[in-house]
Amino acid sequence: MSSSVIAGAALSLIASFLLAACAGGSARNPVPDTLTSQATAIGMADIRFWGDTSPPNLNDIVKERLAQTRAARPELLRRGSKQVVSFLTLSGGGSDGAFGAGLLVGWTASGTRPVFEIVTGVSTGALIAPFAFLGSRYDPVLKEMYTTYTTRDFVRKRPVQGLLGGSSLASNKGLAELIAKYVDQKFMAEVAAAHNSGRRLLVGTTNLDAQRPVTWDMGKIAVSGNPEAIFLFRNVLLASAAIPGAFPPVFIQVRANGRTYDEMHVDGGATNQVFFLPNQLMVGKIERRTGFRPKRRLYVIRNGRVGPEHKPVEAATFSIASRSVSTMIKYQGIGDLFKMYEFARRNAIQYRLAYIPADFEDTSTEPFDVTYMRALFDLGYRLGKAGYKWRTKPPGSAGR
């Protein structure tokens, strides 16, 4: 997340504590604790799972994916195949998502960008993920998203409402409109076709009521045929990018035990700055059951810096809170890079990491500073086109 957005979120949280006695939030009908694991969205139980544990229907998920891959791309499963199976995971980072978008477009220009079997995204990474999943034909969209829109396009401020009991300092209407512009029925059909070939698009949100990460199978939503599917697809993307305090949460209607409830979903980065598959999952066990043992490579794009950034902090409450929160988020993100590395190591997956280089010194002056984003996109593009030197270990580890 950019520091200016974090500052706004921190300000909102502090102010809400100070003004808590003045106002209350909106009326809700949350899911009772005893029913949280039974709740389904648009009447489907298999479009999502908790992101902190293996899904209970894992065997069915694996069987379906293998059957789809065998039918659509049998060469991938052929014994002795030398094809590398590539995965992509995209972190949060607000306007710093311009780096990941530029890197992907530059990667295309280099002629070496693979087709990704699984793509995951959180926050700004969730906004990039569907277009990365569908391939290079959507590169112009990525460039447009991260080099033409400004703060006014994404954020519509409402500070008084936010400070007097509202759910945020800004409206997400602008962002919702942009998501709807790109995610139409044709787009949904393309995601469905990719899903039916055995590929997967996963997006992370945070269920704030349950205080747990949720992983959404976006392709499963797209193939459902449910008339509400497109609206849920858009809302999941909107929720994943809903920075708490800055943007309002997204309420997703669910049913449990014959009754209708609402779930409060916010930025997936509140629980995971980047994610792939549940940490408990052991790919080797699955491979022994299927007989399919390809060479696998996990590409992790961190939309942010990983080194310390010196900045004198004003001795004022809001400045201290903002800087503290941004520091906490940065180091949570670095910790998640280590989790990705350990998962890859345990499962014999090659680990490849990219992040904003330390010598990029431009700074943003607002949450979505288009001048800053263009410079960052151009940097990512140049690095990708030249053949990015992927790191094979997390930051601070011995070796590259």
C-alpha positions as a printed Julia matrix, in Angstrom:
400×3 Matrix{Float64}:
   0.0     0.0     0.0
   1.22    3.53   -0.7
   2.13    5.57    2.38
  -0.51    8.22    1.69
  -3.28    5.61    1.61
  -1.98    4.03    4.81
  -1.88    7.46    6.44
  -5.54    7.95    5.58
  -6.46    4.54    6.94
  -4.54    5.17   10.16
  -6.2     8.56   10.53
  -9.6     6.96   10.06
  -8.94    4.3    12.7
  -7.65    6.78   15.29
 -10.44    9.23   14.62
 -13.03    6.48   14.9
 -11.74    5.65   18.39
 -12.0     9.3    19.39
 -15.5     9.7    17.98
 -16.88    6.26   18.81
 -19.28    7.72   21.35
 -20.77   10.06   18.75
 -22.15    7.6    16.23
 -22.64    3.96   15.34
 -22.18    1.95   12.18
 -24.79    0.69    9.72
 -27.22   -2.06   10.71
 -26.05   -5.53    9.74
 -27.13   -9.17    9.7
 -23.79  -10.99   10.15
 -23.37  -14.75    9.93
 -23.46  -16.41   13.39
 -20.14  -17.91   14.43
 -21.55  -21.44   14.37
 -22.58  -21.07   10.7
 -19.54  -19.37    9.18
 -18.23  -22.54    7.54
 -21.67  -23.37    6.11
 -22.33  -20.01    4.45
 -22.49  -20.05    0.65
 -22.47  -17.2    -1.87
 -24.79  -17.36   -4.93
 -25.83  -20.81   -3.75
 -22.46  -22.45   -4.45
 -20.31  -24.09   -1.79
 -17.25  -24.77   -3.95
 -16.34  -21.29   -5.22
 -14.22  -20.41   -2.17
 -12.38  -21.84    0.81
 -10.61  -20.56    3.91
  -7.15  -19.36    2.97
  -5.5   -20.59    6.16
  -6.27  -24.29    5.78
  -6.56  -26.89    3.03
 -10.05  -27.04    1.49
 -12.13  -30.01    2.69
 -12.9   -30.98   -0.92
  -9.23  -30.96   -2.0
  -9.46  -34.37   -3.69
 -12.38  -33.21   -5.83
 -10.53  -30.0    -6.76
  -7.45  -31.96   -7.87
  -9.47  -34.53   -9.83
 -11.44  -31.86  -11.66
  -8.35  -29.87  -12.6
  -6.52  -32.96  -13.87
  -9.53  -34.07  -15.92
  -9.86  -30.62  -17.48
  -6.14  -30.42  -18.26
  -6.09  -33.93  -19.73
  -9.02  -33.08  -22.02
  -7.82  -29.64  -23.15
  -4.01  -29.95  -23.04
  -2.96  -33.6   -22.84
   0.63  -32.77  -23.83
   1.12  -31.1   -20.45
   0.46  -34.37  -18.61
   2.47  -36.61  -20.91
   5.14  -38.59  -19.06
   8.61  -37.29  -19.84
   7.28  -33.87  -20.81
   9.91  -31.18  -20.34
   7.39  -28.35  -20.06
   7.75  -26.1   -17.03
   4.52  -25.45  -15.15
   4.5   -21.77  -14.15
   2.56  -20.11  -11.35
   2.19  -16.37  -10.67
   1.31  -14.63   -7.43
   0.82  -10.86   -7.19
   1.05   -8.9    -3.94
  -0.79   -5.87   -2.68
   0.76   -2.43   -2.91
  -1.77    0.22   -4.01
  -0.36    2.4    -6.76
   2.87    0.36   -6.63
   0.92   -2.2    -8.64
   2.16   -0.2   -11.62
   5.47   -2.02  -11.17
   3.93   -5.47  -11.53
   1.78   -4.37  -14.46
   4.8    -2.91  -16.26
   6.93   -5.97  -15.52
   4.32   -8.27  -17.06
   3.95   -6.14  -20.18
   7.74   -5.95  -20.55
   7.97   -9.69  -20.01
   5.65  -10.15  -22.97
   7.91   -7.9   -25.08
  10.9   -10.09  -24.18
   9.18  -13.08  -25.78
   9.68  -15.29  -22.71
   6.49  -14.8   -20.69
   4.86  -18.17  -19.99
   1.2   -19.12  -19.73
   0.47  -19.37  -16.0
  -1.34  -22.43  -14.71
  -2.4   -20.7   -11.5
  -2.55  -16.94  -10.89
  -3.29  -15.46   -7.47
  -3.7   -11.86   -6.39
  -4.38   -9.68   -3.37
  -5.46   -6.02   -3.32
  -3.85   -4.24   -6.29
  -2.52   -7.67   -7.26
  -6.12   -8.9    -7.44
  -6.87   -6.17   -9.98
  -3.9    -7.26  -12.12
  -4.46  -11.01  -11.73
  -7.43  -11.58  -14.1
  -5.64   -9.79  -16.95
  -2.37  -11.62  -16.28
  -4.37  -14.86  -16.21
  -5.92  -14.24  -19.64
  -2.56  -13.43  -21.19
  -0.72  -10.81  -23.17
  -3.74   -9.71  -25.21
  -4.76   -7.79  -22.08
  -1.44   -5.97  -21.76
  -2.99   -2.75  -23.18
  -5.58   -2.88  -20.39
  -2.89   -3.23  -17.72
  -1.06   -0.26  -19.18
  -4.24    1.81  -19.29
  -5.18    0.93  -15.71
  -1.83    1.91  -14.23
  -0.78    4.87  -16.39
  -3.94    6.87  -17.12
  -6.18    6.89  -14.04
  -5.71    9.28  -11.14
  -6.79    9.46   -7.51
 -10.01   11.18   -8.59
 -10.91    8.19  -10.76
 -10.46    5.7    -7.92
 -11.25    7.69   -4.77
 -14.21    9.91   -3.93
 -13.51   11.44   -0.54
 -16.13   11.68    2.2
 -14.07   12.54    5.29
 -16.91   13.92    7.42
 -19.03   10.8     6.97
 -15.99    8.61    7.58
 -15.09   10.34   10.83
 -18.65   10.43   12.16
 -19.43    6.74   12.15
 -19.21    5.82    8.47
 -17.29    2.79    7.25
 -14.51    4.71    5.45
 -13.0     8.05    4.52
 -13.74    7.55    0.82
 -16.27    5.96   -1.49
 -15.22    3.07   -3.73
 -17.75    3.97   -6.42
 -15.05    5.07   -8.87
 -13.1     1.84   -8.47
 -16.3    -0.21   -8.78
 -17.12    1.55  -12.05
 -13.65    0.85  -13.44
 -13.88   -2.83  -12.52
 -17.29   -3.05  -14.21
 -15.86   -1.38  -17.32
 -13.39   -4.22  -17.85
 -15.21   -7.19  -16.33
 -18.12   -7.75  -18.72
 -19.83  -10.91  -19.93
 -17.24  -11.45  -22.68
 -14.47  -11.22  -20.09
 -16.3   -13.71  -17.85
 -16.6   -16.13  -20.78
 -12.83  -15.94  -21.36
 -12.11  -16.65  -17.68
 -14.55  -19.58  -17.84
 -12.83  -21.01  -20.93
  -9.41  -20.8   -19.25
 -10.82  -22.45  -16.12
 -12.31  -25.28  -18.18
  -8.85  -25.97  -19.62
  -7.56  -26.71  -16.11
  -6.08  -23.34  -15.23
  -7.02  -21.46  -12.06
  -7.5   -17.81  -11.04
  -7.58  -17.24   -7.27
  -8.22  -13.97   -5.42
  -7.81  -13.35   -1.69
 -10.07  -11.29    0.56
 -10.32  -11.0     4.34
 -13.57  -11.99    6.06
 -13.4    -9.41    8.82
 -16.17  -11.0    10.89
 -14.38  -14.34   10.96
 -10.91  -12.72   11.06
  -9.74  -15.18    8.39
  -8.45  -15.07    4.81
 -10.76  -16.32    2.07
  -9.58  -17.68   -1.28
 -12.05  -17.27   -4.14
 -11.94  -19.53   -7.2
 -12.81  -16.87   -9.78
 -13.0   -19.34  -12.66
 -15.51  -21.41  -10.73
 -17.63  -18.29  -10.34
 -17.33  -17.57  -14.07
 -18.45  -21.07  -15.14
 -21.34  -21.24  -12.67
 -23.94  -19.89  -15.09
 -25.54  -18.04  -12.18
 -26.99  -14.67  -13.27
 -25.41  -13.11  -10.17
 -21.94  -14.46  -11.01
 -20.64  -11.33  -12.75
 -21.66   -9.14   -9.82
 -19.98  -11.47   -7.31
 -16.84  -11.59   -9.49
 -16.67   -7.79   -9.51
 -17.4    -7.55   -5.79
 -14.62   -9.98   -4.89
 -12.12   -7.82   -6.81
 -13.53   -4.72   -5.14
 -13.34   -6.33   -1.7
  -9.77   -7.5    -2.18
  -8.76   -3.89   -2.86
 -10.84   -2.41    0.0
  -8.1    -0.96    2.22
  -9.7    -0.83    5.7
 -10.56    2.7     6.75
  -9.69    4.18    3.37
 -12.31    2.31    1.31
 -15.59    0.85    2.59
 -15.86   -2.9     3.11
 -17.82   -4.99    0.63
 -20.81   -6.84    2.05
 -21.36  -10.18    0.35
 -24.78  -11.77    0.73
 -24.67  -15.42    1.75
 -27.06  -18.11    2.9
 -26.64  -20.52    5.79
 -29.12  -22.91    7.36
 -31.91  -21.55    5.14
 -31.41  -17.9     6.1
 -29.76  -14.91    4.41
 -26.87  -13.07    6.06
 -24.1   -10.68    5.09
 -20.33  -11.08    5.37
 -17.97   -8.1     5.67
 -15.0    -8.5     3.31
 -11.99   -6.17    3.1
  -8.51   -6.03    1.58
  -6.96   -9.47    1.31
  -3.72   -7.83    2.43
  -5.12   -7.54    5.95
  -4.35  -11.25    6.35
  -1.88  -12.01    3.53
   0.12   -9.5     1.5
   0.72  -12.27   -1.02
  -0.52  -15.86   -1.14
  -0.4   -18.97   -3.27
  -1.88  -22.16   -1.82
  -2.57  -23.09    1.83
   0.72  -23.6     3.66
  -0.36  -27.04    4.88
  -0.71  -28.35    1.33
   1.92  -30.88    0.24
   2.1   -30.97   -3.55
   4.29  -34.08   -3.5
   1.51  -36.18   -1.95
  -0.87  -35.05   -4.68
   1.68  -35.88   -7.37
   2.19  -39.39   -6.03
  -1.54  -39.97   -6.41
  -1.69  -38.58   -9.94
   1.68  -39.7   -11.34
   2.19  -36.2   -12.76
   5.54  -34.71  -11.68
   6.47  -31.69  -13.77
   9.11  -29.07  -13.15
   7.33  -26.19  -11.42
   8.22  -22.54  -11.03
   6.55  -19.97   -8.76
   6.9   -16.32   -9.78
   6.21  -13.86   -6.95
   5.8   -10.18   -7.84
   6.04   -7.94   -4.8
   4.45   -4.6    -5.7
   6.6    -2.65   -3.31
  10.07   -2.13   -1.92
  11.66   -4.52    0.54
  14.44   -2.37    2.0
  14.07    0.33    4.66
  13.1     3.79    3.4
  14.41    6.64    5.54
  11.87    9.39    6.24
  11.93   11.77    9.24
   8.6    11.5    11.07
   6.85   14.5    12.54
   6.32   14.2    16.3
   2.54   14.22   15.91
  -0.02   11.52   16.66
  -1.28   10.93   13.13
   2.2    11.0    11.57
   3.51    8.5    14.11
   0.5     6.22   13.65
   0.71    6.36    9.86
   4.43    5.58    9.75
   4.02    2.76   12.29
   1.2     1.14   10.32
   3.08    1.41    7.01
   6.17   -0.14    8.63
   4.11   -2.97   10.08
   2.54   -3.68    6.68
   5.93   -3.64    4.93
   7.41   -6.22    7.3
   4.27   -8.37    7.18
   4.74   -8.41    3.41
   8.39   -9.42    3.72
   7.37  -12.19    6.12
   4.88  -13.42    3.52
   7.69  -13.61    0.95
   9.51  -15.97    3.32
   6.33  -18.05    3.7
   6.12  -18.34   -0.08
   9.75  -19.42   -0.19
   9.3   -22.09    2.47
   6.2   -23.43    0.73
   8.09  -23.63   -2.57
  11.11  -25.3    -0.92
   8.99  -27.96    0.81
   7.22  -28.74   -2.44
  10.26  -28.7    -4.77
   8.99  -25.64   -6.63
  11.52  -23.17   -8.06
  11.11  -19.78   -6.37
  11.42  -16.57   -8.4
  10.94  -13.14   -6.8
  10.68   -9.61   -8.2
  10.27   -6.32   -6.33
  10.8    -2.6    -6.83
  14.56   -1.96   -6.84
  16.06    0.21   -4.12
  17.5     2.68   -6.63
  14.02    3.75   -7.78
  13.72    6.95   -5.77
  10.53    8.54   -7.15
   7.8     9.16   -4.58
   4.06    9.7    -4.89
   2.28   12.83   -3.69
  -1.21   11.29   -3.49
  -2.75    7.79   -3.29
  -2.77    7.3    -7.07
  -0.23    9.76   -8.47
  -0.32    9.14  -12.23
   3.14   10.65  -12.8
   4.62    8.3   -10.2
   2.69    5.33  -11.57
   3.86    5.98  -15.14
   7.47    6.11  -14.0
   7.04    2.88  -12.06
   5.26    1.15  -14.95
   8.05    2.21  -17.32
  10.66    0.87  -14.89
   8.89   -2.49  -14.66
   8.52   -2.6   -18.44
  12.22   -1.95  -19.06
  13.27   -4.57  -16.52
  10.85   -7.13  -17.94
  11.8    -6.52  -21.56
  15.52   -6.77  -20.77
  15.03  -10.13  -19.07
  14.37   -9.6   -15.37
  16.99  -11.03  -13.01
  14.65  -12.93  -10.73
  15.77  -13.48   -7.15
  15.76  -17.1    -6.03
  15.54  -16.34   -2.3
  13.62  -13.88   -0.09
  15.18  -10.49    0.74
  17.93  -10.7     3.34
  18.73  -14.36    2.61
  22.22  -15.48    1.69
  22.71  -15.77   -2.06
  20.74  -14.17   -4.86
